[in-house]
């Protein structure tokens, strides 16, 4: 289970980083 949660955290972190690079506000939470 912790591996799945870790992957989810990495995915959210990736979305957050991509959001910072985008000019428009990007929803971090799905």
ABEGO torsion letter per residue (X at the ends): XAAAAAAAAAAAAAAAAAAAABABBBBABX
